Amino acid sequence: MKPAHGRELQTAPELPPRAGAAQRCRSRQQFCALGPPPPRTPGRADPQVPTAPRATAVRHGRIPHVYFYLDDDCENTAFGLLDLEIAVCEPAGGRSVVELYCLGDGFQAGTGTARGEALMFELRDAGGVVATVPWHWPDVVCGRSESMVLLTDLPLSGADFARLDRIALPPAFGWALTGGSHC
């Protein structure tokens, strides 16, 4: 069966073992409202998602940043994800397309990796969680800023889509790789 987004995607290969210290780090909870994509204006960059024009409705949200911290005081930043844009497209055939775009901020303490962890985007309405979208983000390479994307199908009814009004991103764990060839 072909995914609703029409593209076949391959999973990333298993990460090779790395030299250097690995420290567990944690992000803080984030929220954003969902609404229509913003219109084009000269003073603002165009939305990055959805990547193609859609004939159906789109719910769009933006989280300015998600940083992962090495301490509970949230003062020692390990790595981050900047300008997260999320688009949820109205379902067709009982499946919706979810797109995410962001920049990995590798100008912090080291390389950031999911290593089995995931960001869990909660698509919500006034009553609570309607659906969840997990994302095992690619490595945030130390000393670099790179685009990152997620494109996935989500089983979602038209009625559920119509109720969506926000996204919650609970705290998540990740790994900061420091030392060795990581930075």
Beta strands, then each sheet from edge to edge (+ up, - down):
strand 1: 21-27
strand 2: 30-33
strand 3: 58-69
strand 4: 77-89
strand 5: 95-105
strand 6: 111-113
strand 7: 119-125
strand 8: 128-135
strand 9: 145-155
strand 10: 166-169
strand 11: 173-178
sheet 1: 6+ 11- 1+ 3- 4+ 5- 9+
sheet 2: 2+ 10- 7+ 8-
end
